[in-house]
Amino acid sequence: MQTAPTHCHSLIMTRRDVFGHPCGYPALECRSKSDGHRNGGGRVTHSGFWILVRKRWFVIAALSLLGVVIGSAYVVVTPPEYTAKTELFVSTVSGDNTADLAQGSNFAQQQARNYSIVAQRDIVLVPVITALGLKTTPDELSDRISASVPLNSSMISISVTDSSPARAAATADAVGTSLANTVIRLVPKRSDGSSPVNLQVVQPARVPTSPSAPNPRVVLAFAGILGLLAGLGFTAIAELISAKVRSVDHLKEITNLTILGTVSDDKAAVTSPLFSQSNSQSLRSEEYRQIRTNVHFLHPDESHKVFVVTSSIPGEGKSTTSANLAVTLAASGIATCLVEADLRKPALGDYLDLEGGVGLTTILAGDATLDEALQSWGPHQLQVLLSGQVPPNPSELLESNQAQNLLRTLKARFDVVIIDCPPLMPVTDAAVVARAFGGAILVVGVDRVETRELKMAMDALTTSGAPILGVIANFVPAGTRGRYQTYGQTSGHAQSERRTRKPEHRTKDREVVPSLPG
């Protein structure tokens, strides 16, 4: 049976002995294309459910509290009702032998069920209304009366609910007395004129001291549960309407793509988007070195590589990721060029503190040469080609033969070219460039991008004929990172350097790019 091809198939034999892993680098997921059928794509896991709950805990708690508040208000504004209960015993006149007694007992149980129904009829209730002077109708009074017969017994339990506890008790006793009198009139008399059935009150009604409704505990518990369910329902509906990528595992289920690495959600990155080269043991440094290692094995048959970096929507950190990846590649001795092809909202000039007036558009306009537009950055001589002036027609410029030839020139000159392209959702610039250079690396902002937006971006690349080389998960919460991310950060630096550093003889024929003065 033929094995399904994997994204890392060409690397299995060459890297297994070095790293003890089929792909040679543990962070790079090596999964077959048939995994998507087994993983189920949109499957909801327990971890995903709890991530949703943690993300929207405030809404769930607020709706639960709102339910309790509404329940409390209901208890306060609802007039209390009191319930009084009286009990009657049904007996029959029977013989002295055992058979007659048993037959009489069965007859009494049967009649008790019939009499419990009669207790709510007008023939019983009209005398009660007259005797107590109640301002109500038989139908209204019947709605406040319930009669029941316990299983295998001759007892009739009559309960009356009223806003007045005293009136509830008086009504219950009056119904019991009226029922007993009605039964005597309805039942045929014996030959001696006596009634064969007797109803006797065995438990007069007591005046209740506490209301039977509303029950504060029941109401508050019920209202709290309803509020909790409303919060969970709101969370589920919000997730269906605008479901976001919640974790790396969620990202794997959605895309079934190679995860090139993860970048933690670091608040310091807002003010310092580039990680410090001096702090080589920091988590961000180790994460980008791991990504560099994995990216190094993409396009294994090409000696000069171009990687188009894009995202689904703005705000996922694709420019920061591009810059840090380029810096890490240059630090390992690889001749690297960072190209800013985001001609709509360029940001690399601010991140790198470089002059952005001269760049890609300047060369395409014929106002500068490539060597004049390239700028050196950092101690490892990373070469940067910024966007230049923002043009009115960025898509046409990137699709032009002149732009494609310029990028091919950069590919021939450098070992690795990182192209920072615009997001895929607003425009198609990234898809055009990715198609020309063998695919794109997709940066996915965890808890930033909606799943539908991510799928639309993937469809845009697929439609344009550009393969997705892998995914970099950005802004990953600390609690959802893989365990390997926190292991061996001290020794991992040296190991990753050894994995990615090129022998010096590989760069002897490389054309040296002069840096701009100043």
N, C-alpha and C positions, 0 to 999 in steps of 0.2 A: 504494500500500500504506500503510495507516494506521500511524503511528508509535506505539509503546507509550507510555502516559503516564508521566511521571516525577514524582518528589516535588517537584521544583523547577520544574515546567512554567510556573507562573504568574509566575515571576521571570525567565525567560530573556530576554524582550524588554526588561524594565526595567533589568536589571543588566549586560547584555553590554557595552555601550559604556563603562561606568564602570570595570569591573575587567578586561575582556578575557577573561572566563571565562563559559561559558554560564550559570552560576548566580550569578556575581558575587562569589563568595568561595571561594577554592581549597580550603579545608579541608572544605567541605561537599560530600560525595560526591553527585553528581547522576546516579543510575543508574536505568535503566528497570526496571519490575517484572518484565520478562521476563529480566533478567540472572540470576535465580536458576536458570533452566533451563540457562543456558550455563555458570554457574560450578560447577555440580555440587554445591553444598551441602557435603557431608561429604568433599570431596576432600582427600587428604593430600598436601601439598607437601613438596619437599625442605627448605625453610626450616622448616616445621613439624616435620619429623623431627629436624633438628639442634637445634631449640629443646627438644624432648623429651629429646634426649641430654644437652644442657647442663643441663637441670633435674634430671636423674636420673643425672648422671655419677658421683656417689659410689656409688650402688647398682651401676651397671655396673662400675665399677673394683673395688668390693669383691667382687663375684661372680667377676670375672676373677682377682683375687688369690686368692680362695678356691679356684678351680679349680687354680691353680698349686700352692697349699699341699697340696691333696688329691693332686695328681699327684706332688709331692715325697714325701709320705708313702707313696704306693704304691711308688715307686722304692725307698724305704728298707726297707719291710717285706716286699717281694716277694723270695723267694730268687732269686738270679741263675741264669740258664741259659746253657749254652755249646753252641755248634754246631760240629761237625767235619764235614769233607766229604772224600770220596774219589771218584776218578774212574776209570772203566773204559772200555777201548776194545774195541768189538766188531768182529771181523774174520772173514772167511770164506775158505775155500780155493777158489780159482777158477783158470781157465785162464790162458794167457799172452797171448792176444790181447785187443784193446781191448774187444770186445763182451763177453767173459767178465768182464773186470775191472769194466766198468760194471754188468753184471748183478749181480755179487757185491757191489758197493758199495751198490746199491739194496736188495739182500736184507739186508745188514748193518744199514742204517738202519731197515728194517721190524722186524727182530728186536730191535734196541735198544729200541724202544718196548714191545715185548712183554716183554722181560726186565726193564724198569723196573717193570712191574706185578708181576712175579714176586718182585721184591726185597722186597715187603712181605707176602709170604705165609708161612704157617707152615712150608712146606717149606724156606725159607731161614732163618727166624728161630729155629726150634727148635734147630738145631745151634749158632747163635750164643749162645743162652741157656746151653746146656750147656757150650760151650767156655769162656765167660767166667764162668760161675757166677752169672749175674744172678738176682736175686730179683724176677722179674717174669713176666708172661705174654706170649705172642705178641701178643695184642691190644694190651696196654699198650705193648709195644715198637714195634708197628706205628704207634701214634699219634705216636711220637717220631721216626719215620723218614719222609723224603720222598725220592722218586727222580724225576728228570726227565731228559729228552733234549733238548738244544738243537736248534733247527730245522735240518733238512738235515745232520745229523751222526750219527755212530755212537758218540758218547760218552754214557755213563750217569753222571750225577752223583748220588751218594747222600749225603744229609745226615742227621746224627743229633744230636738235642738231648738234653742231660743236665745235671743239676746239678753233675756233676763233669767238668771239662775233659778229664782223662786218660781217664775212662771213655767219654766221648763219642768221642774219637779211636779208642780200642780197639774200640768197638762198630762204628764206621764201617768200619774195616779188616776186622773179622770179617764184617760183612754183605757186603762186596765179595768176600771170599774164598769165603764160603758160596754166593753167587750164581754165581760162576764154576764152582764144583764142581757145583752143581745143574744148570746149563745143560749141562755135559758129560754128565750122566746122562740128561737129558731129550731131547737132540737125537739123532736116529737116526745110527748110525755109517755110515761109508763102507765100501766093500767091503774095504778094507785094514784096517778096524778103527779108523781115526782119526776124529776129530770134525770135521765140516765148519765148525764155528763155534768161535771162540776168544774168551774174555774175558780181558783182561790189564789189571792195575792200572797205570795210567800216572801217577797222582798219589795217593800214600798220604796218609792223614789226618794233619794236624798238630794238636798239642795247642793249643787256642785260649787266648789270653792275656787276652782281654777278653770279658765276657759279651755274648751276642747279645740277651738280653732280661732285664729291661726296658731299653729304650733311653732314657736320661734325656732327651735332647733331644726325641725324638719324643713321649714321654709328657708332658713339661712343655708342649710346644707344643700338643698335642691337648687337654690339660686346660685350658690358658689359653683356647683357642678355644671349648671347651664353656662355660667360665665367662662369656666374652663373650657368647655366644649366649643363655645363661641370663639375663644382665643385660638384653639387648635384648628377650628374650621377656617378662621381668617388666615392663619398661617398657611394652611394647605391651599386655599384659594389664591393667596398672594404668590405662593410658590408656583402654582400652575400658570398664573398670569405673567409673572416676571421671575421665573426661576433662575437663580444665579449659580454659578459654579462655586460649590461650597468647600471643596477639599481636593486634594490630589487624587484620592480614590474616586471621587465623583467625576473628576476630569478624565480619568482613565475609562470609566464606564461610558462617558458621553462620546469620546473621540476614538477610543481604541487605537491611539497613536503612541509612538515612542516618546517617553518622557525623558528629555535630555537632562533635566535637573530642576531643582526648585530653589527659589530665592525667598528667604524669610521676610515677613512683614516687619521692617525695621523703621521705627519712627524717626530715627536720626537721618534716614535717607531723604527725608523731605528737604532738609537744609544741606545735606552732604550727599548728593546722588551718587558720587563716585566713591567707592570704598577706599580706605587708606592703604597704600602700598606698604607703609611702615609697620602697620599692624597685620602681619601676615598670618597670625593665628586666629583672627576674628572669624566669626561664623560666616559672614558675607564673603570674605576672601576665600574660605574653603569651598563655599557653594559655587562661586564663579570658577574656581579651579576645577571643580568637578564637572561643571558644564563645559569648560574648555576641553577637558579630556574627552568627553563624549562627542563634542562637535568635531574634534580632530579626526574621528573615525568616520565621519560622513564623507561622501564622495571619495571612497578609498582609492579609486583608480586615477584620480586627478592629482597632479603635483601642485597645481595652482587652483585654489578653491575660492568660490564666491558664495557667500551666505546672505540671503535676503532675509531681514528680520522685520516682522510686521506684527500686527495685532488685529483684533476684531473691531474695537472701538477705541477712541482716545481715552487716555487715563489708565491704561494697563501697564505702563512702564516700559514700552518697547524701546524708546530712545535711551533710557538709563541702562537697560539690559544690553543694548548694542554697544554703548560706550564702555561699560565694565567688561564685557566679553572681549572687546578689542584691546583694552588695556591689559587684560590677563594674558591674551595671546602674545602681545608684544613683550610682556615681561618674561615669557618663556623662551625668548630668542627667535620667535617666528616673525618674519617680515610682514607686518600687518598694516592695512590701510582701512580707515573708517570713513565711509562715504555717507554724507547726509543727503538722501534722496527724498526726504520729506520736504517738498518745495512749498507746502501750504502753511505749516506751523513749525518751522525749524526751531530746535531747542538745544542742539549739541553745542553751539557757540557759547551759550550761557553756562552749560555744564562744564565745559573744558576751559572756559575763560579765554576764548580765541576770537579773533576778529572775523566777523561773519559777512563783511561786505564783499569779499572776493571768494568765489567758490564754483560750484558746478554750473550754475546758470551763467556766470561770467565767462567760463570757457566756452559754453555752447553759443554764447553771443559773439564770440570771437574777440573779446576784450582782454583775455589773458590766456597764457599757456598753462598746461597741466603743472609743470614745475613751479610756475609762479603762484598757482592757487593752492598747492599742497602746503600744509603747515605741520611742523613737528610738535609733538606734545610729550612731556614726561621724560624721565631718564632713559627710557628704552626706545626713544625715537619712534613712537607711534606716529604714523603719517595720517593726517586728517584732511579730508576734502569736504568743507562745509557746503551748504546749499547756495550761498550767495544771495543776491537780491531775489525776493519773492516775485515770480513771474505771473502774468495774468493767465497763462495757459500751461500749467504744470503737466497735465496729462499728455498734451501734444509733445512737449519737450522730452519727456521720458520715453515716449514711443518712437521718437525720431531716430533715424539711423546714426546721426551724429552722437546722440547720447549712448546708444548701444555700443558704438565703436569705442567711445571713451571708456566705458566700463570694461570692455574687453582688453583695452590697453592696460588698465589698472590690474586686471586679473593676470596678465602676462608678466607684469612687473613685480607683483607681490605674491608671497606665498598664500596669504589669506586676505580676502577683501570682505569686510562687513558692510552691508548696505542697509542703512536705516530708512525704511519706507513708511509711507503714511498708513494709517489703519485701513482695513479692507472695506468696512461698512460704508463710510461716506463716499469713498472714491475707489477707482480700480487701478491706481498707479502701481501698487505693490504686486498685483496679479500679473501685470504686464512685465515687470522686471523679473519676477520669480519665474515666469515661463521661459524667459530668455536665458536664465542661468541655473536651470535644473531644480527649482523648487524654493521653498521658503521655510524658515523657522518661525513658528507661531508663538508669540508671547501671550499667555493667558493670565489675566489678573483675577486671582481667587477672590470671590465675593465682590468683584467689580463688574464682570461681564455676565449678561444673561445667557442661558443655554441656547436660546433661539438665535441670539446674535452670533454666538460662537459657531453654531451649525450653519448659519448663513454665510459666515466668513469662510468656513471650510468648503462650502458649496461653490463660493466664488472662485477659490483657488482651483478646485476640481474642474469647474466649467472652463476655466481659462487654460487648462492643461498643465498646470503647475502642481507638482506633487508637494505634499507637506512632509518635510524632512524630519520634523520632530516638534515637540512642544516644550516650552519652558514655563513652568508654573511660577508666577510672581505673586508677591504679597501673601505668601502662605502663612497662616497663623501658626504660632509655635507649637500648639497642641496637635497639629495635624501633619507635622513633618515626619518623614521616615526615620526610623531609629538609627540608620547608618549615618544620618547627618550630624549627630552629636558624638560620634565615635572617632577617636584617633585624630583629632584635629591637629595635634602637634606633629605626629609622624606622617599624617596624610599629606601635609604640604610637600615634604621631601619626596614622597612617593609619587604624587601627581606631577611634580616637576620632572622626575625621571621618566615618567610615561610620555610627556609631551615635548620635552626639549629635543630639538633636532641636532644631529651631528653637524659639526662645523662645515664639513665638506659639502653638505647639502646646500649651503648658502653662498659658496664661493662664486658661482656663476650669476648670482643675483645682482640685478642692476641697483646701484646705490642711488637713493633718492635724496637729493640735497634739500636741506631744510631752508626755509625762508630766513633772511636776515632778521635779527631781533626776535 
